Amino acid sequence: MAAKRGTDEMRDRVVLGEFGVRNVHTTDFPGNYPGYEDAWDQRRFEEVPTMAVEKVFVYNNTSIVQDEILAHRLGLIPIRADPRLFEYRNQGDEEGTEIDTLQFQLKIKCSRNPQAAKESSDPNELYFNHKVYSKHMTWVPLGNQTDLFPDADFRPVHDDILIALLRPGQEIDVLMHCVKGIGKDHAKFSPVATASYRLLPDITLLQPIEDEAAEMLQKCFSPGVIEIQNIKGKKVARVANARLDTFSREVFRHEGLKNLVRLARVRNHYIFSVESTGILPPDVLVSEAIKILMGKCQRFLNELDSVPME
């Protein structure tokens, strides 16, 4: 019963929320010890699966980029596809199926622009398709994937990733197989760019700070940390949102302010930030990582139960 009560209290302390930055998710863990946060480093997300290019079939490549370099570049392009819709491909299975493989094609050829001015030296005017971008990768359904995913929009996360440069007559014709994998096996499967945590800032004004000093104090912190209120005709500073502070310690450079402010951190309140590569929303990544961690804990408990007591 005590263990269940402790679990319920832990759930009440965890707060999920996004704070205005695209593809960045923050999670608050108040009242925890540092060892708990160590379980939430980037390694937890290395086991969250994603879809990435695994095999590249090169039918024609007359660009300056060698085949193996081209394949490597294609493998690192993040693919917007929910990995929960697919299964892992069996070891040694060379032929993909509709349940474990996504197929993309990249077929493009560079040609001259007959309408370009003779004196022009700008490749954007002289040539057509001289820049190969990730937007040129098109999904080619395998088997009955059209029926399985009627509303699917499988594509690269970003359309403007430059893959290669071509000149007239050069072309690239490749077929790609994307499979499900985890970042522990290869970095291309990693769903996060950065994952970090920090302590919650604690800012205390030791005495009222007014007028010009209040305006100077506001400039010493990140936007939104200090706000100025008009009280009885005076500008008075107050702490509005301490969590936005980056701890630049700029205030300590000013003789008239450094003794009026106390900077500290809440030692048992952690703010965990996850930046997604865009394959999955960051809040989904956090939820999936929690499920993986819970599964590991359950397996550990099952192992303990299976050990005979002496």
Order of alpha helices (4+ residues) and beta strands (2+ residues): alpha-beta-beta-alpha-beta-alpha-beta-beta-beta-alpha-beta-beta-beta-alpha-beta-beta-beta-beta-alpha-beta-beta-beta-alpha
